[in-house]
Amino acid sequence: MSNLEPHTKMAGANTPTCSAQHTYSNLGEVRTHLLPSKACRPRTSEPPATDPQPLPPPLPKKTLTRTHSLPTHKASSPSLTRARPPRKPLVGSRSVDESQAGDDRAGSAQSPAEPPFSSLDTELGLSLQDLHHPEAVHAALEARQLEGLRAVHARLHTRLLGGRPGPCRPDHGFRLLDSSPCVESGDALYYRLVRVHEEAWHLLAAKVPKPGAEEPHPWGLELQVSLLPHFNLQGLCGLLPEGALPEAPWSGCVALVAEVPELTVAQWLVEAGAQPPEEFTKTVALLLLQLSAALERLEAQGAALAQLRLENLLLVAPRGCMATGPPRLLLADFGHVRPRPPGTPGIHARQLGRLFRELLGPGVPLATPVAAGLERLAAQLTRVWPSAARTRSALQALLWGPGPELRSHGAPLGSWLRVRRTMLVLHLAERAVGGEVPGLEDWLCCEYLTEATAASVDLALSLLWD
């Protein structure tokens, strides 16, 4: 991940560099050049005392016998010539020590006084002085870790909520896929259809009110149209005008929704009875967590759901996830949404407590630790009346910790959060190496650990275990 260091500026042709120190032929030239010349017989004008003797023949010129690691001055073989860079010409007749000293001076002029930090140090924002202070290093690591988790959460959110069709226009065409509804909720029937525009096809669902159903409240429908996209709130794409589908088994204008439901929570509860207790109670907790997030958004908008029923909660397969993972929950019953009376932060608490027990059923509460926590939280909802936001925090702590033993021993929650975030990052990395795609539960866990603080975790544990 670290970047390569920039290359140092190349020296000129006549400047000896550090590479010249390791060129054996240049060392040989310097060493030969520094050998003292042989002493010559002094010449005088006086004649010799005796007859001159003939001079001995000159000695043959000595040559150095070198191995292949010390090439001679003769041209090297083509392979060695290609393997070695061109030799640097010598400047003057310096000694080996002088040459090396000059090369060292040239190298010191090119390199900085301190080694530059790698890109990792730059990303962490650490200086040389910070490395001597463990608290600064810990703060930098914590900030970088939290930033990475937020990036993972944002990418998963984009994938899970992405691909939404835009609003309907008059030039769109529609084709009905099934003549029978794919899902029947408490107040509506859902039919699958396709919206066609040029080469773009989008799978939608027509939401048809059931015959004899209660007239929906217009305030709640207007709120549904005005809300920004939310993962756990049903989104509208527009209205299908009357006569757009002559073969449709309904009459009049109906609403078009972006997500095609697969079943209701009431239907899932019947089918999930054969699941193992641990898997069943964990899925129940994840569904209740998503429902709390939807109710939290309503409470933030000054709204409240008058009737919270299992048959009006829809389940959808999340985009880009494995079919074996937990489903996505959609709150779709906006016809029973009313303005929230002032001063009622926990207006949904009693309904949620009743829904907890409906999902758990008789005889299940103490089968698993999660089920025991859900039963305890259901009792707290009817006694304390917490807001949907606080209920969601308690469900997050029940699913991903910390447990009651940490609170009883007074362990620092800030340290627990740092360790838990580290473990999640490692877990996601190991699964990514194996080619496994993160799913809905991973995204919900990322959401918890990016939002949580020591104070919010302590408040959630007080609702769960006090």
C-alpha positions as CSV (number, residue, x, y, z in Angstrom):
1,M,0.0,0.0,0.0
2,S,2.9,2.3,0.5
3,N,4.1,4.3,-2.4
4,L,7.6,4.1,-3.8
5,E,10.1,6.8,-2.8
6,P,11.0,9.3,-5.5
7,H,14.2,8.6,-7.4
8,T,17.2,10.8,-6.5
9,K,18.5,13.1,-9.1
10,M,21.1,11.5,-11.3
11,A,24.6,12.9,-11.1
12,G,26.4,14.4,-14.0
13,A,28.7,12.5,-16.3
14,N,31.9,13.7,-14.5
15,T,30.6,13.3,-11.0
16,P,31.6,10.1,-9.2
17,T,28.6,8.4,-7.6
18,C,28.1,5.6,-5.1
19,S,27.9,3.1,-7.9
20,A,31.4,3.9,-9.0
21,Q,32.8,2.6,-5.8
22,H,31.7,-0.9,-6.7
23,T,33.1,-0.9,-10.2
24,Y,36.2,-3.0,-9.9
25,S,37.8,-1.9,-13.1
26,N,37.8,1.7,-11.9
27,L,39.4,0.6,-8.6
28,G,42.0,-1.2,-10.6
29,E,42.7,2.0,-12.7
30,V,43.1,4.1,-9.6
31,R,45.3,1.5,-7.9
32,T,47.5,1.2,-11.0
33,H,47.7,4.9,-11.4
34,L,48.9,5.4,-7.9
35,L,51.8,2.9,-8.1
36,P,55.2,4.7,-7.9
37,S,57.3,4.6,-11.1
38,K,60.5,2.7,-11.1
39,A,63.7,4.5,-10.2
40,C,65.8,5.5,-13.2
41,R,69.6,5.7,-13.5
42,P,70.6,9.4,-13.1
43,R,72.1,10.8,-16.2
44,T,75.4,12.9,-16.0
45,S,77.7,14.6,-18.5
46,E,80.7,12.7,-17.2
47,P,81.8,9.6,-19.2
48,P,81.6,6.3,-17.6
49,A,84.7,5.1,-15.9
50,T,84.7,1.8,-17.7
51,D,83.6,0.6,-21.0
52,P,79.8,0.8,-21.2
53,Q,78.1,-2.5,-20.7
54,P,75.2,-3.4,-22.9
55,L,71.8,-2.7,-21.1
56,P,69.8,-5.8,-20.3
57,P,66.7,-6.3,-22.4
58,P,63.6,-4.5,-21.0
59,L,61.4,-6.5,-18.7
60,P,58.1,-7.5,-20.2
61,K,55.2,-5.3,-19.2
62,K,53.4,-6.8,-16.2
63,T,49.8,-7.5,-16.6
64,L,47.3,-8.2,-13.9
65,T,45.6,-11.5,-13.9
66,R,42.0,-11.1,-12.8
67,T,39.0,-13.2,-12.4
68,H,35.7,-12.6,-14.1
69,S,34.6,-10.5,-11.1
70,L,37.5,-8.1,-11.9
71,P,37.3,-7.3,-15.6
72,T,40.4,-6.0,-17.4
73,H,40.6,-2.8,-19.5
74,K,40.0,-4.8,-22.6
75,A,36.5,-4.9,-24.0
76,S,34.2,-7.3,-22.1
77,S,32.1,-9.9,-23.6
78,P,28.7,-8.7,-25.0
79,S,26.8,-10.4,-22.2
80,L,28.8,-8.7,-19.5
81,T,28.6,-5.4,-21.4
82,R,24.8,-5.6,-21.4
83,A,24.7,-6.6,-17.8
84,R,26.8,-3.7,-16.4
85,P,26.1,0.0,-16.7
86,P,28.7,2.1,-18.5
87,R,31.8,3.0,-16.4
88,K,32.2,6.5,-15.1
89,P,35.4,8.3,-16.2
90,L,37.9,9.1,-13.5
91,V,38.6,12.7,-12.6
92,G,42.2,13.4,-11.7
93,S,44.4,11.0,-9.8
94,R,42.8,10.7,-6.4
95,S,43.4,7.9,-4.0
96,V,40.7,5.4,-3.3
97,D,39.9,7.1,0.1
98,E,39.5,10.4,-1.6
99,S,37.3,9.0,-4.3
100,Q,35.1,7.3,-1.7
101,A,35.0,10.4,0.4
102,G,33.8,12.4,-2.7
103,D,31.2,9.9,-3.5
104,D,29.9,10.0,0.1
105,R,29.7,13.8,-0.1
106,A,27.7,13.5,-3.3
107,G,25.4,10.9,-1.8
108,S,24.8,13.0,1.3
109,A,23.9,16.0,-0.8
110,Q,21.3,14.1,-2.6
111,S,19.6,12.3,0.3
112,P,17.5,14.1,2.9
113,A,18.7,14.4,6.5
114,E,15.8,12.1,7.7
115,P,14.3,9.2,5.9
116,P,10.9,10.2,4.5
117,F,7.8,8.6,6.1
118,S,5.8,6.1,4.0
119,S,2.4,6.7,2.7
120,L,0.9,4.8,5.7
121,D,2.4,7.4,8.1
122,T,0.9,10.2,5.9
123,E,-2.5,8.6,6.0
124,L,-2.4,8.3,9.8
125,G,-1.2,11.9,10.1
126,L,1.7,11.0,12.3
127,S,4.9,12.9,12.8
128,L,8.3,11.7,14.1
129,Q,7.5,13.2,17.5
130,D,4.1,11.5,17.6
131,L,5.7,8.1,17.4
132,H,7.2,8.6,20.8
133,H,3.7,9.2,22.4
134,P,1.6,6.0,22.5
135,E,-1.6,8.1,23.1
136,A,-1.1,9.9,19.8
137,V,-0.6,6.6,17.9
138,H,-3.7,5.1,19.5
139,A,-5.8,8.1,18.6
140,A,-4.6,8.0,15.0
141,L,-5.3,4.3,14.7
142,E,-8.7,4.7,16.2
143,A,-9.6,7.6,13.8
144,R,-8.4,5.7,10.8
145,Q,-10.2,2.5,11.9
146,L,-13.5,4.4,12.4
147,E,-13.0,6.1,9.0
148,G,-12.6,2.7,7.3
149,L,-15.7,1.3,9.0
150,R,-17.7,4.3,7.8
151,A,-16.5,3.7,4.3
152,V,-17.5,0.1,4.4
153,H,-20.9,1.0,5.8
154,A,-21.5,3.6,3.1
155,R,-20.6,1.2,0.3
156,L,-22.8,-1.6,1.6
157,H,-25.6,1.0,2.0
158,T,-25.2,2.0,-1.6
159,R,-25.3,-1.6,-2.8
160,L,-28.3,-2.6,-0.6
161,L,-30.4,0.5,-1.3
162,G,-29.1,1.1,-4.9
163,G,-30.8,0.3,-8.1
164,R,-34.0,2.1,-7.2
165,P,-36.2,3.0,-10.1
166,G,-37.0,6.6,-10.6
167,P,-40.5,8.2,-10.7
168,C,-42.9,7.1,-13.4
169,R,-43.4,9.3,-16.4
170,P,-46.2,9.4,-19.0
171,D,-44.0,7.8,-21.7
172,H,-43.4,4.7,-19.6
173,G,-45.1,1.4,-20.6
174,F,-46.2,-1.4,-18.2
175,R,-46.6,-5.1,-18.5
176,L,-48.3,-7.3,-16.0
177,L,-46.3,-10.4,-15.1
178,D,-48.8,-12.4,-13.0
179,S,-52.6,-12.3,-12.9
180,S,-52.6,-13.4,-9.2
181,P,-51.0,-11.4,-6.3
182,C,-47.5,-12.4,-5.2
183,V,-48.2,-11.3,-1.6
184,E,-51.4,-10.6,0.3
185,S,-50.9,-8.3,3.3
186,G,-53.4,-7.2,5.9
187,D,-54.6,-4.2,3.8
188,A,-53.3,-4.7,0.3
189,L,-52.6,-7.1,-2.6
190,Y,-49.3,-6.8,-4.5
191,Y,-49.0,-7.7,-8.2
192,R,-45.7,-7.9,-10.0
193,L,-45.3,-5.9,-13.2
194,V,-42.5,-4.4,-15.4
195,R,-42.0,-0.8,-16.3
196,V,-40.5,-0.4,-19.8
197,H,-38.8,2.6,-21.2
198,E,-36.7,2.1,-24.4
199,E,-34.1,-0.5,-23.3
200,A,-34.6,-0.1,-19.5
201,W,-36.8,-2.6,-17.6
202,H,-37.6,-2.2,-13.9
203,L,-39.5,-4.8,-11.8
204,L,-42.1,-3.0,-9.7
205,A,-45.2,-4.0,-7.7
206,A,-48.7,-2.6,-7.9
207,K,-50.2,-2.0,-4.4
208,V,-53.9,-2.6,-4.7
209,P,-56.2,-2.0,-1.7
210,K,-58.1,-5.1,-0.5
211,P,-61.8,-5.0,-1.0
212,G,-63.5,-3.9,2.3
213,A,-60.2,-2.5,3.8
214,E,-60.3,0.6,5.9
215,E,-59.8,3.8,4.0
216,P,-56.2,5.0,4.4
217,H,-55.5,8.2,6.1
218,P,-54.4,10.9,3.6
219,W,-51.9,12.4,6.0
220,G,-49.9,9.2,6.2
221,L,-49.9,8.7,2.4
222,E,-48.7,12.3,1.9
223,L,-45.9,11.6,4.4
224,Q,-44.9,8.4,2.5
225,V,-44.6,10.4,-0.8
226,S,-42.4,13.1,0.9
227,L,-40.0,10.8,2.7
228,L,-36.4,10.3,1.4
229,P,-35.5,6.7,0.6
230,H,-35.0,4.6,3.7
231,F,-33.9,1.0,3.9
232,N,-36.9,-0.1,6.0
233,L,-39.7,2.1,4.7
234,Q,-41.7,1.3,1.6
235,G,-40.9,3.7,-1.3
236,L,-43.4,4.8,-3.9
237,C,-42.5,5.3,-7.6
238,G,-45.8,6.9,-8.7
239,L,-49.3,6.0,-9.7
240,L,-50.5,3.6,-12.3
241,P,-53.3,5.4,-14.1
242,E,-56.6,3.6,-14.8
243,G,-56.6,1.8,-18.1
244,A,-52.8,1.5,-18.4
245,L,-53.1,-2.3,-18.0
246,P,-56.4,-3.5,-19.6
247,E,-55.8,-7.0,-18.4
248,A,-55.3,-6.0,-14.8
249,P,-57.6,-7.7,-12.2
250,W,-58.3,-4.5,-10.4
251,S,-60.0,-1.2,-11.3
252,G,-59.0,2.3,-10.7
253,C,-55.7,4.0,-10.1
254,V,-53.2,2.2,-7.9
255,A,-49.8,3.0,-6.3
256,L,-46.5,1.6,-7.6
257,V,-43.8,0.5,-5.1
258,A,-40.1,0.1,-5.7
259,E,-39.6,-3.2,-3.8
260,V,-41.5,-6.4,-4.7
261,P,-42.4,-8.2,-1.4
262,E,-42.0,-11.9,-1.0
263,L,-44.0,-12.5,2.1
264,T,-45.3,-10.9,5.3
265,V,-43.7,-11.3,8.7
266,A,-46.8,-13.2,9.8
267,Q,-46.3,-15.7,6.9
268,W,-42.5,-16.0,7.7
269,L,-43.4,-16.8,11.4
270,V,-45.4,-19.8,10.3
271,E,-42.6,-21.1,7.9
272,A,-39.7,-20.4,10.3
273,G,-41.1,-22.6,13.1
274,A,-38.8,-25.5,12.1
275,Q,-35.6,-23.5,12.3
276,P,-33.0,-24.1,15.1
277,P,-33.7,-21.9,18.2
278,E,-30.4,-19.9,17.9
279,E,-31.0,-19.1,14.2
280,F,-34.7,-18.3,14.7
281,T,-34.2,-16.0,17.7
282,K,-31.3,-14.2,15.9
283,T,-33.4,-13.5,12.8
284,V,-36.2,-12.3,15.1
285,A,-33.8,-9.8,16.7
286,L,-32.6,-8.6,13.3
287,L,-36.2,-8.1,12.1
288,L,-37.1,-6.2,15.3
289,L,-33.9,-4.1,14.9
290,Q,-35.0,-3.1,11.3
291,L,-38.6,-2.3,12.6
292,S,-37.2,-0.1,15.3
293,A,-35.1,1.8,12.7
294,A,-38.3,2.4,10.6
295,L,-40.2,3.6,13.7
296,E,-37.3,5.8,14.6
297,R,-37.6,7.6,11.3
298,L,-41.3,8.1,11.8
299,E,-40.8,9.5,15.3
300,A,-38.2,11.9,13.9
301,Q,-40.8,13.1,11.4
302,G,-43.4,13.7,14.1
303,A,-45.4,10.7,13.1
304,A,-46.7,7.5,14.7
305,L,-48.1,4.2,13.5
306,A,-51.5,3.6,15.1
307,Q,-51.6,-0.1,14.4
308,L,-48.5,-2.3,14.4
309,R,-49.4,-5.7,12.9
310,L,-47.3,-8.6,11.6
311,E,-49.4,-9.0,8.5
312,N,-48.6,-5.4,7.4
313,L,-44.8,-5.8,7.7
314,L,-43.3,-7.0,4.4
315,L,-40.1,-9.0,3.8
316,V,-37.9,-8.5,0.8
317,A,-34.7,-10.2,-0.3
318,P,-31.9,-7.6,0.0
319,R,-30.1,-6.6,-3.2
320,G,-26.7,-8.3,-3.8
321,C,-27.0,-10.6,-0.8
322,M,-27.1,-14.4,-0.4
323,A,-30.5,-16.0,-0.3
324,T,-29.7,-17.6,3.1
325,G,-29.2,-14.3,4.9
326,P,-31.7,-12.4,7.0
327,P,-34.5,-10.7,5.0
328,R,-35.1,-7.0,4.7
329,L,-38.1,-5.6,6.5
330,L,-40.3,-2.9,5.1
331,L,-42.9,-0.9,7.0
332,A,-45.7,-0.4,4.4
333,D,-48.8,0.5,6.3
334,F,-48.7,4.2,5.9
335,G,-52.5,4.3,5.8
336,H,-52.5,4.1,9.6
337,V,-49.8,6.7,10.2
338,R,-51.0,9.8,12.2
339,P,-49.3,12.9,13.6
340,R,-47.5,12.0,16.8
341,P,-48.9,13.8,19.9
342,P,-46.3,16.1,21.6
343,G,-44.5,14.8,24.6
344,T,-44.8,11.1,23.7
345,P,-41.2,9.9,22.8
346,G,-42.0,6.2,23.5
347,I,-45.4,6.1,21.7
348,H,-44.4,2.8,20.0
349,A,-43.0,1.1,23.1
350,R,-46.1,-0.9,24.1
351,Q,-46.8,-2.0,20.6
352,L,-43.2,-3.2,20.2
353,G,-43.4,-5.1,23.5
354,R,-46.5,-6.9,22.4
355,L,-44.9,-7.7,19.0
356,F,-41.8,-9.1,20.7
357,R,-43.9,-11.7,22.4
358,E,-45.9,-12.5,19.3
359,L,-42.6,-13.3,17.4
360,L,-41.0,-15.3,20.2
361,G,-44.1,-17.4,20.9
362,P,-44.7,-19.6,24.0
363,G,-41.9,-21.7,25.5
364,V,-39.1,-20.0,23.5
365,P,-37.9,-17.1,25.7
366,L,-35.2,-18.9,27.6
367,A,-34.0,-21.2,24.9
368,T,-31.1,-19.0,23.8
369,P,-29.3,-15.9,25.3
370,V,-30.7,-13.7,22.6
371,A,-34.2,-14.9,23.3
372,A,-33.7,-14.3,27.0
373,G,-32.5,-10.8,26.2
374,L,-35.5,-10.2,24.0
375,E,-37.9,-11.3,26.7
376,R,-36.3,-9.0,29.2
377,L,-36.4,-6.1,26.7
378,A,-40.1,-6.7,26.0
379,A,-40.8,-6.3,29.7
380,Q,-38.7,-3.0,29.8
381,L,-40.6,-1.6,26.8
382,T,-43.9,-1.8,28.7
383,R,-42.4,-0.4,31.9
384,V,-40.0,2.3,30.8
385,W,-41.5,3.4,27.4
386,P,-38.2,4.1,25.6
387,S,-38.1,5.8,22.2
388,A,-37.6,3.7,19.1
389,A,-34.0,5.0,18.9
390,R,-33.1,3.7,22.3
391,T,-34.9,0.4,21.6
392,R,-32.8,0.0,18.5
393,S,-29.6,0.7,20.5
394,A,-30.6,-2.0,23.0
395,L,-31.2,-4.5,20.2
396,Q,-27.8,-3.7,18.7
397,A,-26.1,-4.3,22.0
398,L,-28.0,-7.6,22.5
399,L,-26.9,-8.8,19.0
400,W,-23.2,-7.7,19.0
401,G,-22.3,-6.9,22.6
402,P,-21.1,-6.1,25.1
403,G,-22.7,-8.6,27.4
404,P,-23.9,-8.1,30.9
405,E,-20.7,-9.4,32.5
406,L,-18.7,-6.5,31.0
407,R,-21.1,-4.0,32.6
408,S,-21.1,-5.8,36.0
409,H,-17.3,-5.7,36.2
410,G,-17.1,-2.0,35.3
411,A,-14.9,-2.5,32.2
412,P,-14.2,0.7,30.1
413,L,-16.7,0.7,27.2
414,G,-14.4,2.9,25.1
415,S,-11.7,0.2,25.1
416,W,-14.3,-2.5,24.3
417,L,-15.5,-0.5,21.3
418,R,-12.0,-0.1,19.9
419,V,-11.4,-3.9,20.2
420,R,-14.8,-4.7,18.7
421,R,-14.2,-2.5,15.7
422,T,-10.8,-4.1,15.1
423,M,-12.4,-7.6,15.2
424,L,-15.0,-6.6,12.7
425,V,-12.4,-5.2,10.3
426,L,-10.4,-8.4,10.5
427,H,-13.6,-10.5,10.1
428,L,-14.6,-8.6,6.9
429,A,-11.1,-8.8,5.6
430,E,-10.9,-12.6,6.1
431,R,-14.2,-13.0,4.3
432,A,-13.2,-10.8,1.5
433,V,-10.1,-12.8,0.9
434,G,-12.2,-15.9,0.6
435,G,-14.5,-14.2,-1.9
436,E,-17.5,-13.9,0.4
437,V,-19.7,-10.8,-0.2
438,P,-20.8,-8.9,3.0
439,G,-24.5,-9.1,3.7
440,L,-27.2,-7.4,5.5
441,E,-26.1,-8.4,9.0
442,D,-22.6,-7.1,8.3
443,W,-24.0,-3.8,7.2
444,L,-26.2,-3.5,10.3
445,C,-23.2,-4.4,12.5
446,C,-21.1,-1.7,10.8
447,E,-23.9,0.8,11.4
448,Y,-23.9,0.0,15.1
449,L,-20.1,0.3,15.6
450,T,-19.8,3.5,13.6
451,E,-22.6,5.2,15.5
452,A,-21.9,3.9,19.0
453,T,-20.1,5.8,21.7
454,A,-19.3,4.7,25.3
455,A,-22.2,6.8,26.5
456,S,-24.7,5.3,24.1
457,V,-23.6,1.8,24.8
458,D,-23.9,2.4,28.5
459,L,-27.5,3.7,28.0
460,A,-28.4,0.6,25.9
461,L,-27.0,-1.7,28.5
462,S,-29.0,0.0,31.3
463,L,-32.2,-0.6,29.3
464,L,-31.3,-4.3,28.8
465,W,-29.9,-5.3,32.2
466,D,-30.9,-2.8,34.9
